[in-house]
Amino acid sequence: MNKSFSALKLAEEQVTELDSQLLKRKLRMTASPCDVEATVDNRQLKTFCSNDYLGLANHPDLIDALAKGASKYGVGSGASHLISGHSIAHDLLEKKLATFQSQHIAQVRALFFSTGYLANLTAVTGLARLAPHSNASIYSAKLNHASLIDGVHLASAQTKANVFLFDHTNLETLTEQLKKDRRPLKLIVTDGVFSMDGDIAPVQPLLNIASEHDAILLIDDAHGFGVLGKQGHGILEQEQIYSDRIVYIGTLGKAAGVSGAFICAHESLIEWLVQKGRPYIYSTATPPAIAHALLKSLEIIEGDEGNKRRTHLYRLIKIWQEEMVFDTWVKTSSCTPIQPIVLGSNANALEAAKQLDEVGYWIPAIRPPTVPVGSARLRITFSANHSVDDLQKLISTLKVIERNVSGKISS
Ligand SMILES: Cc1ncc(COP(=O)(O)O)c(C=O)c1O
């Protein structure tokens, strides 16, 4: 054997270190479709952790649409959109996505991506490059999703962009910074629904600030698209917003039940991203069959069935808010299907997740760096496929787990 390769030793040491801090993550493998029950290690678990909010990931009409899409378009796109990968299915999907936001964004055009991560990287880096001499200012909400954070880091590495972080629950510092800002292009970046807390960004106040300071407002509505608004069009529909300065990002692997994401913005901004959005340009287009299945998903989302699914989802949220009463644990005031219980230490969160697993629930512990240090949590999410009975059983189970975990930690 030759001398051991030093990177292997480093990797093993670092992972051991993560484990000692209770920060090592473990993959669990399912042997069933994504739904409210999962087969994991030959056991059936009730899941309250996916982002399949409308329960569409295993919907027979979508399965059928994907199969039909594959027989019509094959299984691969073969190249990036600008080479030969852009199919009529992508075009139809983009046109339909644009109609979803047409009441909210002036001269809107949509651009489809294989993931939300890629859409966010493209939007933030591409928009930052719009600034003359690349000297944009980027204002990013502190609790934004990792893909936005990484987009901001990449933009600041690639351009001369200045970066400021702001607290989305107190916009005063954002306003103060903007007042002093003489840079030619300003970009405010926020999650629509904050993914680990479930609270909703103050979109109208942010838009007012953006208008006053001639900034772009980028909203990542990964957890609002399909869920918020009467027709499920997302946060802009719910808040009744109309503007030409909004860049809206939705993902399609969560409430839409399939995979992918999109950016909706004024056609001039989208055309710029097509020309200069590097992650868009240099990545193979999603299989057109996926776009074909997504057209079916959009039809369900804005139709009667989507409406019924949202109505049921909001009933579950209301029951949770009214009936989930803890002795010591604290619920947040989220009015979305994301309902975290913040437990503080990694040990507490892991113990609660372990005890839930033992009684048949899959609700993993969410730890740093996904959430700030000291705020490890159970991130409970609801799906329209959960029944009221499922929820009430979860509520009684959590009350027992709360007592067990609190007893164990204090003893
Ligand atoms: C707020 C937010 N934005 C973006 C993403 C990334 O989307 P995707 O999973 O499609 O890459 C996620 C995914 O978890 C998210 O929670």
Ligand as a Chemical Component Dictionary entry (heavy atoms), coordinates in Angstrom:
data_LIG
# 
_chem_comp.id                   LIG 
_chem_comp.type                 NON-POLYMER 
_chem_comp.pdbx_formal_charge   0 
_chem_comp.three_letter_code    LIG 
# 
loop_
_chem_comp_atom.comp_id 
_chem_comp_atom.atom_id 
_chem_comp_atom.alt_atom_id 
_chem_comp_atom.type_symbol 
_chem_comp_atom.charge 
_chem_comp_atom.model_Cartn_x 
_chem_comp_atom.model_Cartn_y 
_chem_comp_atom.model_Cartn_z 
_chem_comp_atom.pdbx_ordinal 
LIG C1 C1 C 0 -36.494 28.619 0.137  1  
LIG C2 C2 C 0 -35.874 27.632 -0.808 2  
LIG N1 N1 N 0 -35.361 28.090 -1.956 3  
LIG C3 C3 C 0 -34.786 27.265 -2.847 4  
LIG C4 C4 C 0 -34.709 25.913 -2.617 5  
LIG C5 C5 C 0 -34.029 25.047 -3.623 6  
LIG O1 O1 O 0 -34.968 24.434 -4.448 7  
LIG P1 P1 P 0 -34.636 23.045 -5.135 8  
LIG O2 O2 O 0 -34.821 21.998 -4.081 9  
LIG O3 O3 O 0 -35.585 22.948 -6.266 10 
LIG O4 O4 O 0 -33.210 23.116 -5.582 11 
LIG C6 C6 C 0 -35.247 25.390 -1.459 12 
LIG C7 C7 C 0 -35.178 23.923 -1.247 13 
LIG O5 O5 O 0 -35.267 23.324 -0.288 14 
LIG C8 C8 C 0 -35.842 26.272 -0.515 15 
LIG O6 O6 O 0 -36.336 25.810 0.640  16 
# 
loop_
_chem_comp_bond.comp_id 
_chem_comp_bond.atom_id_1 
_chem_comp_bond.atom_id_2 
_chem_comp_bond.value_order 
_chem_comp_bond.pdbx_ordinal 
LIG C1 C2 SING 1  
LIG C2 N1 SING 2  
LIG C2 C8 DOUB 3  
LIG N1 C3 DOUB 4  
LIG C3 C4 SING 5  
LIG C4 C5 SING 6  
LIG C4 C6 DOUB 7  
LIG C5 O1 SING 8  
LIG O1 P1 SING 9  
LIG P1 O2 DOUB 10 
LIG P1 O3 SING 11 
LIG P1 O4 SING 12 
LIG C6 C7 SING 13 
LIG C6 C8 SING 14 
LIG C7 O5 DOUB 15 
LIG C8 O6 SING 16 
# 
